[in-house]
């Protein structure tokens, strides 16, 4: 997978043309067969080709071009694009009016020269971490060719489009992990910025207090450059922080509970590599995390705010919702206003206490998701789907509640199912976190072959330490 820096250099040297990139992206989508319509809700192939040809002519004529002119990108079906209906992965908004203008985030991508090739599938209204869509089908996770494992959500199609080589980057959103969960499951990088860093205007909201707009891509560098564009910059990279002397707080409570063995081993091996490179691994306990199940009872902040937005639609179009999504929305119908206000106050208390516990640390580290991507067929009951969804969101949703930036970087062994290594920073210090991630990425991603040895577990390390998949058969994807 070529990254943005390589692509811009090859376009500048005319080793590649923009039309080459767009044609290659569309060819990958076509070659995916039945997967294509599950990954994309709509393709804009003709416009993409025309735009690419225009860029190529301008480049050949010596015109000054924006930094990412002619590079394909995909956009989650939660963002307005002029002249199109934003359906948010649902049938409920089929009769909505087309958008009058691009969402600011989309407009910034276009201004930087990116070519939007398509609108990606997602969990209905972004209200699940599984990536399952009952209306339009569920894209298979490209990290497990020959199987049908969930991609994670809610930015499911966005992650798959990058992981399957259909685009070097994608625009997503993250309310409880929707960039980072699919990034972890699909083996790419997903970044959730502080909530107000990137404009959320022109998106269908899930929770106005917790929503963030963020990128998914093949590397930390790509995410950093996209973050710069989306926050009004010129696409600058993040300067890597030197690894020796960085101080990572490794959380030993809550986030480390009930880990799949493979997740614990991959995370523990990564901590060993980081420690060997001079990173200080500092065990920390954050008791506020143990309060989260109580604070999130009845759906928490996201439940209250999501129900408020959907209340009228539930009355007029309730039968069009995925029953799983509707049940989650309805669960918050009875939340008293006083409880919601108290929850917002409790959030501020928790944010202040956790910020104090992070003093002297460069970031917190934890597994992005506690489990490996499950098989879709294993989510065959509402009870099981609910249980797995809670596990998917358990760690990632902490960053949204705290309103801090967080990034997921793949850390699994070569050939294994993907595992995400998550770094969390401080509110507003997004570029600092990206610099830390850039400095550690090579160590986090370095493949480790066990050769029959038992790798140390996360618990033992924290105790006392100073190709495009071939189409596969799918009989029941409309879950």
C-alpha positions as CSV (number, residue, x, y, z in Angstrom):
1,X,0.0,0.0,0.0
2,X,1.5,3.3,-1.1
3,X,1.3,6.1,1.5
4,X,0.5,9.7,0.8
5,X,4.1,10.9,0.9
6,X,5.1,8.4,-1.7
7,X,2.1,9.1,-3.9
8,X,2.7,12.9,-3.9
9,X,6.4,12.4,-4.8
10,X,5.6,10.0,-7.6
11,X,2.9,12.2,-9.0
12,X,5.2,15.2,-8.8
13,X,7.9,13.3,-10.7
14,X,5.3,12.0,-13.2
15,X,6.2,8.4,-12.4
16,X,2.4,8.1,-11.9
17,X,-0.6,10.0,-13.2
18,X,-3.8,10.8,-11.3
19,X,-5.7,8.9,-13.9
20,X,-3.5,5.9,-13.1
21,X,-4.4,6.1,-9.4
22,X,-8.1,6.5,-10.0
23,X,-8.2,3.7,-12.6
24,X,-6.3,1.4,-10.2
25,X,-8.7,2.2,-7.4
26,X,-11.8,1.6,-9.5
27,X,-10.3,-1.6,-10.9
28,X,-9.7,-2.9,-7.3
29,X,-13.3,-2.2,-6.5
30,X,-14.5,-4.0,-9.6
31,X,-12.2,-6.9,-8.9
32,X,-13.8,-7.4,-5.5
33,X,-16.9,-8.7,-7.1
34,X,-19.9,-8.9,-4.7
35,X,-17.9,-7.1,-2.1
36,X,-17.9,-3.8,-3.9
37,X,-21.6,-2.9,-3.2
38,X,-21.1,-3.9,0.4
39,X,-18.1,-1.6,0.8
40,X,-19.6,1.4,-1.1
41,X,-23.0,2.9,-1.1
42,X,-22.2,4.9,-4.2
43,X,-19.3,5.4,-6.6
44,X,-18.6,8.5,-8.6
45,X,-16.4,6.9,-11.2
46,X,-17.1,9.2,-14.1
47,X,-16.5,12.4,-12.1
48,X,-13.4,10.9,-10.5
49,X,-11.9,10.1,-13.9
50,X,-12.7,13.5,-15.3
51,X,-11.2,15.2,-12.3
52,X,-8.0,13.1,-12.6
53,X,-7.6,13.9,-16.2
54,X,-8.0,17.6,-15.4
55,X,-5.3,17.4,-12.7
56,X,-3.0,15.5,-15.1
57,X,-3.4,18.2,-17.7
58,X,-2.8,21.0,-15.2
59,X,0.3,19.2,-13.8
60,X,1.7,18.7,-17.3
61,X,1.2,22.4,-18.0
62,X,3.2,23.4,-15.0
63,X,0.2,24.7,-13.0
64,X,0.5,25.2,-9.2
65,X,-1.5,22.4,-7.6
66,X,-2.7,21.7,-4.1
67,X,-0.5,19.2,-2.1
68,X,-2.6,16.1,-2.7
69,X,-3.9,16.8,-6.2
70,X,-5.2,13.7,-7.9
71,X,-5.1,11.2,-5.0
72,X,-8.2,9.1,-4.4
73,X,-10.0,9.1,-1.1
74,X,-13.3,7.6,0.2
75,X,-15.9,9.3,2.4
76,X,-18.2,7.7,4.9
77,X,-22.0,7.9,4.2
78,X,-22.4,10.3,7.1
79,X,-21.0,13.4,5.3
80,X,-23.0,15.8,3.1
81,X,-21.8,16.0,-0.5
82,X,-23.4,18.5,-2.8
83,X,-26.3,17.2,-4.8
84,X,-26.4,13.8,-2.9
85,X,-28.6,12.4,-0.2
86,X,-26.8,11.6,3.0
87,X,-28.4,8.3,4.2
88,X,-26.1,7.5,7.1
89,X,-26.3,3.8,6.2
90,X,-30.1,3.7,6.7
91,X,-33.4,3.5,4.7
92,X,-34.9,6.1,7.1
93,X,-33.4,9.0,5.2
94,X,-34.2,7.8,1.7
95,X,-36.7,10.7,1.2
96,X,-34.3,13.4,2.6
97,X,-33.4,16.3,0.3
98,X,-30.0,16.2,-1.4
99,X,-27.3,18.3,0.3
100,X,-26.9,21.8,-0.8
101,X,-23.1,21.8,-0.2
102,X,-20.2,19.7,0.8
103,X,-19.6,19.2,4.5
104,X,-16.6,21.4,5.5
105,X,-14.4,18.3,6.0
106,X,-15.2,17.1,2.5
107,X,-14.7,20.6,1.1
108,X,-11.2,20.7,2.8
109,X,-10.3,17.3,1.2
110,X,-11.3,18.6,-2.2
111,X,-9.5,21.9,-1.7
112,X,-6.3,19.9,-0.9
113,X,-6.7,18.1,-4.2
114,X,-8.1,14.8,-3.1
115,X,-10.5,13.1,-5.5
116,X,-13.6,11.5,-3.8
117,X,-14.2,8.2,-5.6
118,X,-17.1,7.0,-3.5
119,X,-19.4,7.0,-0.4
120,X,-18.7,4.1,1.9
121,X,-21.1,1.9,3.7
122,X,-21.4,2.1,7.5
123,X,-23.4,0.9,10.5
124,X,-26.9,2.4,10.5
125,X,-26.6,5.9,12.0
126,X,-23.1,5.0,13.3
127,X,-24.7,3.3,16.3
128,X,-22.7,0.2,16.6
129,X,-19.0,-0.9,16.7
130,X,-19.6,-4.1,14.7
131,X,-19.8,-2.7,11.2
132,X,-22.9,-4.7,10.5
133,X,-25.6,-3.2,8.3
134,X,-29.0,-4.8,8.0
135,X,-30.1,-2.8,5.0
136,X,-27.2,-2.9,2.6
137,X,-25.1,-5.8,3.8
138,X,-21.9,-6.1,5.7
139,X,-18.4,-5.9,4.0
140,X,-16.1,-8.8,4.9
141,X,-13.0,-8.0,6.7
142,X,-10.1,-8.1,4.1
143,X,-7.6,-9.2,6.8
144,X,-9.3,-12.6,6.9
145,X,-9.7,-13.7,3.2
146,X,-11.8,-16.8,2.8
147,X,-13.7,-16.0,6.0
148,X,-16.5,-13.6,6.8
149,X,-15.3,-11.7,9.8
150,X,-16.8,-8.4,10.8
151,X,-14.9,-5.3,9.7
152,X,-15.8,-3.3,12.8
153,X,-17.7,-0.1,12.8
154,X,-19.2,2.2,12.4
155,X,-16.8,3.3,9.7
156,X,-16.8,-0.2,8.2
157,X,-16.6,0.6,4.5
158,X,-14.1,3.3,5.1
159,X,-11.7,0.9,6.8
160,X,-12.2,-1.9,4.2
161,X,-11.7,0.5,1.3
162,X,-8.2,1.3,2.7
163,X,-7.3,-2.2,3.9
164,X,-8.3,-3.7,0.5
165,X,-6.1,-1.2,-1.4
166,X,-9.1,0.7,-2.9
167,X,-7.9,4.0,-1.6
168,X,-4.9,5.3,0.4
169,X,-7.1,7.1,2.9
170,X,-10.7,7.4,4.0
171,X,-12.8,10.0,5.9
172,X,-14.7,8.6,8.9
173,X,-16.2,9.6,12.2
174,X,-15.7,8.4,15.7
175,X,-18.2,8.7,18.6
176,X,-17.2,5.6,20.6
177,X,-14.5,4.1,18.5
178,X,-15.8,4.2,14.9
179,X,-12.5,5.0,13.3
180,X,-10.3,3.0,15.7
181,X,-12.3,-0.2,16.0
182,X,-12.5,-0.9,12.2
183,X,-8.8,0.2,11.9
184,X,-7.9,-2.3,14.6
185,X,-9.9,-5.2,13.1
186,X,-8.7,-4.5,9.5
187,X,-5.1,-3.8,10.3
188,X,-4.7,-0.1,9.4
189,X,-4.4,3.1,11.4
190,X,-7.3,5.1,12.7
191,X,-7.2,8.5,14.4
192,X,-9.8,10.1,16.6
193,X,-9.0,13.8,17.2
194,X,-10.3,16.0,20.0
195,X,-13.9,16.6,19.3
196,X,-13.8,20.2,18.2
197,X,-10.5,20.0,16.2
198,X,-12.2,19.2,12.9
199,X,-15.6,20.6,11.9
200,X,-18.5,18.2,12.3
201,X,-20.9,20.4,10.4
202,X,-22.6,18.7,7.5
203,X,-22.6,15.3,9.2
204,X,-25.5,13.3,10.6
205,X,-24.9,13.4,14.3
206,X,-24.9,10.6,16.8
207,X,-23.9,12.4,19.9
208,X,-23.0,16.1,19.7
209,X,-20.9,15.8,22.9
210,X,-18.9,12.8,21.7
211,X,-18.7,12.9,17.9
212,X,-15.3,13.5,16.2
213,X,-14.3,13.5,12.5
214,X,-11.2,11.6,11.7
215,X,-9.1,9.8,9.1
216,X,-8.3,6.1,8.5
217,X,-5.2,5.3,6.4
218,X,-2.2,3.0,6.1
219,X,0.2,4.8,8.4
220,X,0.5,7.4,11.1
221,X,2.1,9.7,8.6
222,X,-1.0,9.5,6.4
223,X,-3.3,10.2,9.3
224,X,-1.2,13.1,10.5
225,X,-1.2,14.7,7.0
226,X,-5.0,14.2,6.7
227,X,-5.5,15.7,10.2
228,X,-3.6,18.8,9.1
229,X,-5.8,19.2,6.0
230,X,-9.0,18.6,7.9
231,X,-8.0,21.1,10.6
232,X,-7.2,23.8,8.0
233,X,-3.5,23.2,7.4
234,X,-1.5,22.3,4.3
235,X,-1.1,18.6,5.0
236,X,2.0,18.7,7.1
237,X,3.3,15.5,8.6
238,X,3.9,15.1,12.3
239,X,7.6,15.2,13.4
240,X,8.4,11.8,15.0
241,X,9.2,12.0,18.7
242,X,12.4,10.1,19.6
243,X,11.4,6.9,21.3
244,X,14.1,6.8,24.1
245,X,12.7,8.6,27.1
246,X,9.0,8.7,26.1
247,X,6.8,7.8,29.0
248,X,3.8,5.5,28.3
249,X,1.3,4.8,31.0
250,X,0.0,1.3,30.6
251,X,-3.4,0.9,32.2
252,X,-3.7,-2.2,34.3
253,X,-7.4,-2.0,35.3
254,X,-10.6,-2.2,33.2
255,X,-9.0,-2.0,29.7
256,X,-6.9,-5.1,30.4
257,X,-9.7,-7.3,31.5
258,X,-11.1,-10.2,29.5
259,X,-8.5,-9.9,26.7
260,X,-8.4,-12.5,24.0
261,X,-5.1,-14.5,24.4
262,X,-3.9,-13.3,21.0
263,X,-4.7,-9.7,21.9
264,X,-2.9,-9.9,25.2
265,X,0.2,-11.6,23.7
266,X,0.5,-9.1,20.8
267,X,0.1,-6.1,23.2
268,X,2.6,-7.6,25.6
269,X,5.1,-8.3,22.9
270,X,4.7,-4.7,21.7
271,X,5.4,-3.3,25.2
272,X,8.5,-5.4,25.3
273,X,9.8,-3.9,22.0
274,X,9.0,-0.4,23.2
275,X,10.8,-0.9,26.5
276,X,13.8,-2.4,24.7
277,X,14.0,0.8,22.6
278,X,14.2,3.0,25.7
279,X,10.5,3.8,26.1
280,X,9.5,4.0,29.8
281,X,6.6,1.7,30.4
282,X,4.9,2.9,33.6
283,X,2.0,0.8,35.1
284,X,-0.9,3.0,36.1
285,X,-4.3,2.4,37.6
286,X,-7.2,4.7,36.6
287,X,-10.1,3.9,38.9
288,X,-12.3,6.3,37.1
289,X,-12.4,3.8,34.2
290,X,-14.1,1.3,36.5
291,X,-17.0,3.8,36.8
292,X,-17.8,3.6,33.1
293,X,-20.4,0.8,33.2
294,X,-22.4,2.8,35.8
295,X,-22.0,6.1,34.0
296,X,-23.2,4.4,30.7
297,X,-26.3,2.8,32.2
298,X,-29.3,3.4,30.0
299,X,-27.0,4.4,27.1
300,X,-25.1,7.2,28.8
301,X,-24.5,10.5,27.0
302,X,-24.6,8.9,23.5
303,X,-27.9,7.2,24.2
304,X,-29.6,10.4,25.5
305,X,-28.3,12.6,22.6
306,X,-29.0,10.0,19.9
307,X,-32.5,9.5,21.1
308,X,-33.2,13.2,21.1
309,X,-32.1,13.5,17.5
310,X,-34.0,10.4,16.4
311,X,-37.2,10.9,18.5
312,X,-39.3,12.3,15.7
313,X,-38.0,9.9,13.1
314,X,-38.7,6.9,15.3
315,X,-42.4,8.0,15.4
316,X,-42.7,8.6,11.7
317,X,-40.2,6.0,10.2
318,X,-39.7,3.6,13.1
319,X,-40.4,0.5,11.0
320,X,-37.5,1.3,8.7
321,X,-34.8,1.1,11.4
322,X,-32.6,-2.0,11.9
323,X,-34.3,-3.5,15.0
324,X,-30.9,-3.7,16.8
325,X,-30.3,0.0,16.3
326,X,-33.9,0.9,17.1
327,X,-33.6,-1.0,20.4
328,X,-30.5,0.9,21.4
329,X,-32.2,4.2,20.7
330,X,-35.4,3.3,22.5
331,X,-33.4,2.2,25.6
332,X,-32.7,5.8,26.3
333,X,-36.3,7.0,25.8
334,X,-37.0,7.2,29.5
335,X,-33.8,8.9,30.7
336,X,-34.8,11.9,32.9
337,X,-33.3,15.3,32.0
338,X,-31.8,15.5,35.5
339,X,-29.9,12.3,35.0
340,X,-28.5,13.5,31.7
341,X,-27.4,16.8,33.3
342,X,-25.8,14.9,36.2
343,X,-24.0,12.7,33.7
344,X,-22.5,15.7,31.9
345,X,-21.3,17.0,35.3
346,X,-19.8,13.6,36.1
347,X,-18.0,13.6,32.8
348,X,-16.2,16.8,33.7
349,X,-15.2,15.4,37.1
350,X,-13.8,12.2,35.4
351,X,-12.0,14.2,32.7
352,X,-10.2,16.4,35.3
353,X,-9.3,13.4,37.5
354,X,-7.9,11.4,34.6
355,X,-6.0,14.4,33.3
356,X,-4.3,14.7,36.7
357,X,-3.3,11.0,36.6
358,X,-1.7,11.5,33.2
359,X,0.6,14.2,34.5
360,X,4.2,13.4,33.4
361,X,3.1,10.9,30.8
362,X,3.4,11.3,27.1
363,X,0.4,9.0,26.4
364,X,-1.7,6.2,27.8
365,X,-1.4,2.8,26.1
366,X,-3.9,0.0,25.9
367,X,-5.3,-2.6,23.4
368,X,-7.7,-0.9,21.0
369,X,-10.2,-3.7,21.2
370,X,-10.1,-6.6,23.7
371,X,-11.0,-9.2,21.1
372,X,-10.1,-10.3,17.6
373,X,-12.7,-9.6,14.8
374,X,-15.4,-12.3,15.3
375,X,-17.0,-14.2,12.5
376,X,-20.2,-12.6,11.3
377,X,-22.0,-16.0,11.7
378,X,-21.2,-16.0,15.4
379,X,-23.3,-12.8,15.9
380,X,-26.5,-14.9,15.3
381,X,-28.5,-13.6,18.2
382,X,-29.3,-10.1,19.5
383,X,-27.9,-11.1,22.9
384,X,-24.6,-12.1,21.3
385,X,-24.4,-9.1,19.1
386,X,-25.0,-6.8,22.1
387,X,-22.3,-8.6,24.1
388,X,-19.7,-8.3,21.4
389,X,-20.6,-4.7,20.6
390,X,-20.0,-3.8,24.2
391,X,-16.6,-5.4,24.1
392,X,-15.7,-3.6,20.9
393,X,-16.6,-0.2,22.4
394,X,-15.2,-0.8,25.9
395,X,-11.7,0.7,25.5
396,X,-12.2,3.0,22.6
397,X,-15.2,4.8,24.1
398,X,-13.0,6.1,26.9
399,X,-11.3,8.5,24.6
400,X,-14.6,10.0,23.5
401,X,-15.9,10.3,27.1
402,X,-12.6,12.1,28.0
403,X,-12.6,14.1,24.8
404,X,-8.9,13.2,24.2
405,X,-7.2,12.3,20.9
406,X,-6.5,8.6,20.4
407,X,-4.9,6.5,17.6
408,X,-4.9,2.8,16.8
409,X,-1.8,1.2,15.2
410,X,-1.6,-2.5,14.2
411,X,0.7,-4.5,16.3
412,X,0.0,-8.2,15.4
413,X,2.5,-10.7,14.2
414,X,2.8,-11.2,10.4
415,X,0.0,-13.4,9.2
416,X,-2.1,-13.2,12.3
417,X,-5.5,-11.5,12.6
418,X,-5.0,-7.8,13.3
419,X,-4.7,-6.4,16.8
420,X,-4.7,-2.7,17.5
421,X,-2.4,-0.8,19.9
422,X,-4.0,2.4,21.1
423,X,-2.3,5.5,22.3
424,X,-4.4,8.2,24.1
425,X,-3.2,11.8,24.6
426,X,-4.6,15.0,26.2
427,X,-7.4,17.2,25.0
428,X,-6.2,19.6,22.3
429,X,-2.8,18.0,22.1
430,X,-3.5,16.2,18.9
431,X,-0.3,16.9,17.1
432,X,1.7,15.9,20.1
433,X,0.0,12.5,20.2
434,X,0.6,12.1,16.5
435,X,4.3,12.9,17.0
436,X,4.5,10.2,19.7
437,X,2.7,7.7,17.5
438,X,5.0,8.6,14.5
439,X,8.0,8.0,16.7
440,X,6.8,4.6,17.9
441,X,5.0,3.3,14.9
442,X,7.9,1.2,13.5
443,X,8.4,-0.4,16.9
444,X,4.7,-1.1,17.3
445,X,4.3,-2.6,13.9
446,X,7.5,-4.7,13.8
447,X,6.5,-8.3,13.2
448,X,7.3,-10.8,16.0
449,X,7.4,-14.5,15.2
450,X,7.0,-16.6,18.3
451,X,8.7,-19.8,16.9
452,X,6.9,-21.8,19.5
453,X,7.8,-19.6,22.4
454,X,5.2,-18.3,24.8
455,X,5.2,-14.5,24.6
456,X,4.8,-12.6,27.9
457,X,1.3,-11.5,28.7
458,X,0.1,-7.9,29.2
459,X,-0.4,-8.7,32.9
460,X,3.2,-9.9,33.4
461,X,4.7,-6.9,31.5
462,X,2.7,-4.4,33.5
463,X,3.3,-6.0,36.9
464,X,6.1,-4.3,38.7
465,X,7.7,-2.6,35.7
466,X,9.4,0.8,36.2
467,X,-3.9,-8.5,-1.2
468,X,-7.6,-8.0,-2.3
469,X,-9.5,-11.0,-0.9
470,X,-11.3,-13.2,-3.3
471,X,-15.1,-13.0,-3.0
472,X,-16.4,-15.5,-0.5
473,X,-19.7,-17.2,-0.1
474,X,-22.1,-15.3,2.1
475,X,-25.6,-16.6,2.9
476,X,-26.6,-14.2,5.7
477,X,-24.9,-10.9,5.6
478,X,-28.1,-8.8,6.1
479,X,-27.9,-8.8,9.9
